[in-house]
Amino acid sequence: MTASAATGAPGRVAAARMSTPVVAIIGRPNVGKSTFFNRVLGERRAVVHDRPGITRDRNTARAEWAGRAFVLVDTGGFLPAALEGRDAEVRRQAEIAIELADLVLFMVDAKSGLTDLDLAIGQSLRKRGVPALVVVNKVDRAGDPVVHEFHRLGLGAPIPVAAESGTGSGDLLDQLVARLPPPGAAEREPLGRVAIIGRPNVGKSSIVNALLGEPRMIVEPAAGTTMDAVDARWKTEVGELTLVDTAGIRRQAQYQDQPEFYATVRALHALERADVAGLVVDATAGFQRQEARLAQEALDAGCSVLLVYNKWDLIADRERAWKALTAERASRYPTLADLPATPISATARLHLGKLAPLLLKRVEEHRRRIPTPRLNEWLRQVQRRRAAPSTRLGRAPHIYYITQTCVGPPEFTLFVNAPSRLNDNYRRFLWRELAARFDFHGTPLRLRVRKSE
């Protein structure tokens, strides 16, 4: 089984659905939906914990079984009668997933048996007429008679599995693939992946919802509402990007519980999968030590960075405030002074139209390739201005040439007769000159040195 990111929003995912079917996992809280989701993907992608209600947003990934690709959507515990509060938000999220789905996996719990809530969910699915498979989880032995009582749901023969151990998962996936619609046209890959990161409660989910034009993420004033990293396709006037909304990242000493720790680890893992990090900053609080640490985390992970100052509608005298914010960041964190930045307001929809072109520019910079002749012309000019210093023994290194060896992020390799003679100060000098000459801003260049024979 393999998985890669994919998802969509109502009205925006139609093109993707033509080629990649959507499979939604639903069920009441704590029946093992996220455990099965992780089992299919072969990794701890969703937050799994024995406390009900941990999964609250749709968690989505591209999976494959028997050569057939599909989009698998994990949802929070489905409470059909919930009318207000967080349970109502989770219900609406699950309903959106059902509307998108070509097939629903309705998961129930063999340990607790058939419940009134299961019957209510089953009735809701029958009314919607969505193709569904009943998945009876936590079945430890073959032929367990408890499976048969789930025939009362009226959705066909129940399929027994044990998501924790993987028992029965292959048979379920065989039936899943058999129920999918015929393959359509090849899916177009997005132009790039953007991880939305930041401290809790700076407005990351509000930005994602505003850009997608739907309540894709649960938004509450309480910090830490988003627990999973959730992918969403975003169609813009400049092309299609994938947004990854992540849990608000706190300092380790501030983790409130184990699930928040797991979510934070996955937020950092999202950076490893992204081209660009959109680092959201509360404009009313400014760029603080936590933002500086997150920016460095993103750069270390190989992401280009765009600072997104949210809540700009709350700022008075904006021109003066922007100059002050920029100057303060340059003064306190000079190595991060050249990070590209833009002010927006998700709630007031202020300057949202600027984000897509700015993010795409960061993606292009992240994947930019410089021709070798241009690089070596630059190297000759730099060495004429400032030659590499000699060692204490009077031995100077000889740099033969430079070439680009990788993109995403850009990596350059210097070929030197004696790498040990090239001191750290000169390497940093070359790195700064390279970034300045080829106009890299907010993109982590990697400069390596190899011995040339």
Rosetta blueprint (number, residue, H / E / L):
1 M L
2 T E
3 A E
4 S E
5 A L
6 A L
7 T L
8 G L
9 A L
10 P L
11 G L
12 R L
13 V L
14 A H
15 A H
16 A H
17 R H
18 M H
19 S H
20 T L
21 P L
22 V E
23 V E
24 A E
25 I E
26 I E
27 G L
28 R L
29 P L
30 N L
31 V L
32 G L
33 K H
34 S H
35 T H
36 F H
37 F H
38 N H
39 R H
40 V H
41 L H
42 G L
43 E L
44 R L
45 R L
46 A L
47 V L
48 V L
49 H L
50 D L
51 R L
52 P L
53 G L
54 I L
55 T L
56 R L
57 D L
58 R L
59 N E
60 T E
61 A E
62 R E
63 A E
64 E E
65 W E
66 A L
67 G L
68 R E
69 A E
70 F E
71 V E
72 L E
73 V E
74 D E
75 T L
76 G L
77 G L
78 F L
79 L L
80 P L
81 A L
82 A L
83 L L
84 E L
85 G H
86 R H
87 D H
88 A H
89 E H
90 V H
91 R H
92 R H
93 Q H
94 A H
95 E H
96 I H
97 A H
98 I H
99 E H
100 L H
101 A L
102 D L
103 L E
104 V E
105 L E
106 F E
107 M E
108 V E
109 D E
110 A L
111 K L
112 S L
113 G L
114 L L
115 T L
116 D H
117 L H
118 D H
119 L H
120 A H
121 I H
122 G H
123 Q H
124 S H
125 L H
126 R H
127 K H
128 R H
129 G L
130 V L
131 P L
132 A E
133 L E
134 V E
135 V E
136 V E
137 N E
138 K L
139 V L
140 D L
141 R L
142 A L
143 G L
144 D L
145 P H
146 V H
147 V H
148 H H
149 E H
150 F H
151 H H
152 R H
153 L H
154 G L
155 L L
156 G L
157 A L
158 P L
159 I E
160 P E
161 V L
162 A E
163 A L
164 E L
165 S L
166 G L
167 T E
168 G L
169 S H
170 G H
171 D H
172 L H
173 L H
174 D H
175 Q H
176 L H
177 V H
178 A H
179 R H
180 L L
181 P L
182 P L
183 P L
184 G L
185 A L
186 A L
187 E L
188 R L
189 E L
190 P L
191 L L
192 G E
193 R E
194 V E
195 A E
196 I E
197 I E
198 G E
199 R L
200 P L
201 N L
202 V L
203 G L
204 K H
205 S H
206 S H
207 I H
208 V H
209 N H
210 A H
211 L H
212 L H
213 G L
214 E L
215 P L
216 R L
217 M L
218 I L
219 V L
220 E L
221 P L
222 A L
223 A L
224 G L
225 T L
226 T L
227 M L
228 D L
229 A L
230 V E
231 D E
232 A E
233 R E
234 W E
235 K E
236 T E
237 E L
238 V L
239 G E
240 E E
241 L E
242 T E
243 L E
244 V E
245 D E
246 T L
247 A L
248 G L
249 I L
250 R L
251 R L
252 Q H
253 A H
254 Q H
255 Y L
256 Q L
257 D L
258 Q H
259 P H
260 E H
261 F H
262 Y H
263 A H
264 T H
265 V H
266 R H
267 A H
268 L H
269 H H
270 A H
271 L H
272 E H
273 R L
274 A L
275 D L
276 V E
277 A E
278 G E
279 L E
280 V E
281 V E
282 D E
283 A L
284 T L
285 A L
286 G L
287 F L
288 Q L
289 R H
290 Q H
291 E H
292 A H
293 R H
294 L H
295 A H
296 Q H
297 E H
298 A H
299 L H
300 D H
301 A L
302 G L
303 C L
304 S E
305 V E
306 L E
307 L E
308 V E
309 Y E
310 N E
311 K L
312 W H
313 D H
314 L H
315 I L
316 A L
317 D L
318 R H
319 E H
320 R H
321 A H
322 W H
323 K H
324 A H
325 L H
326 T H
327 A H
328 E H
329 R H
330 A H
331 S H
332 R H
333 Y L
334 P H
335 T H
336 L H
337 A L
338 D L
339 L L
340 P L
341 A E
342 T E
343 P E
344 I L
345 S E
346 A L
347 T L
348 A L
349 R L
350 L E
351 H L
352 L H
353 G H
354 K H
355 L H
356 A H
357 P H
358 L H
359 L H
360 L H
361 K H
362 R H
363 V H
364 E H
365 E H
366 H H
367 R L
368 R L
369 R L
370 I L
371 P L
372 T H
373 P H
374 R H
375 L H
376 N H
377 E H
378 W H
379 L H
380 R H
381 Q H
382 V H
383 Q H
384 R H
385 R H
386 R L
387 A L
388 A L
389 P L
390 S L
391 T L
392 R L
393 L L
394 G L
395 R L
396 A L
397 P L
398 H L
399 I E
400 Y E
401 Y E
402 I E
403 T E
404 Q E
405 T E
406 C E
407 V L
408 G L
409 P L
410 P L
411 E E
412 F E
413 T E
414 L E
415 F E
416 V E
417 N L
418 A L
419 P H
420 S H
421 R H
422 L L
423 N L
424 D H
425 N H
426 Y H
427 R H
428 R H
429 F H
430 L H
431 W H
432 R H
433 E H
434 L H
435 A H
436 A H
437 R H
438 F L
439 D L
440 F L
441 H L
442 G L
443 T L
444 P L
445 L L
446 R E
447 L E
448 R E
449 V E
450 R E
451 K E
452 S L
453 E L
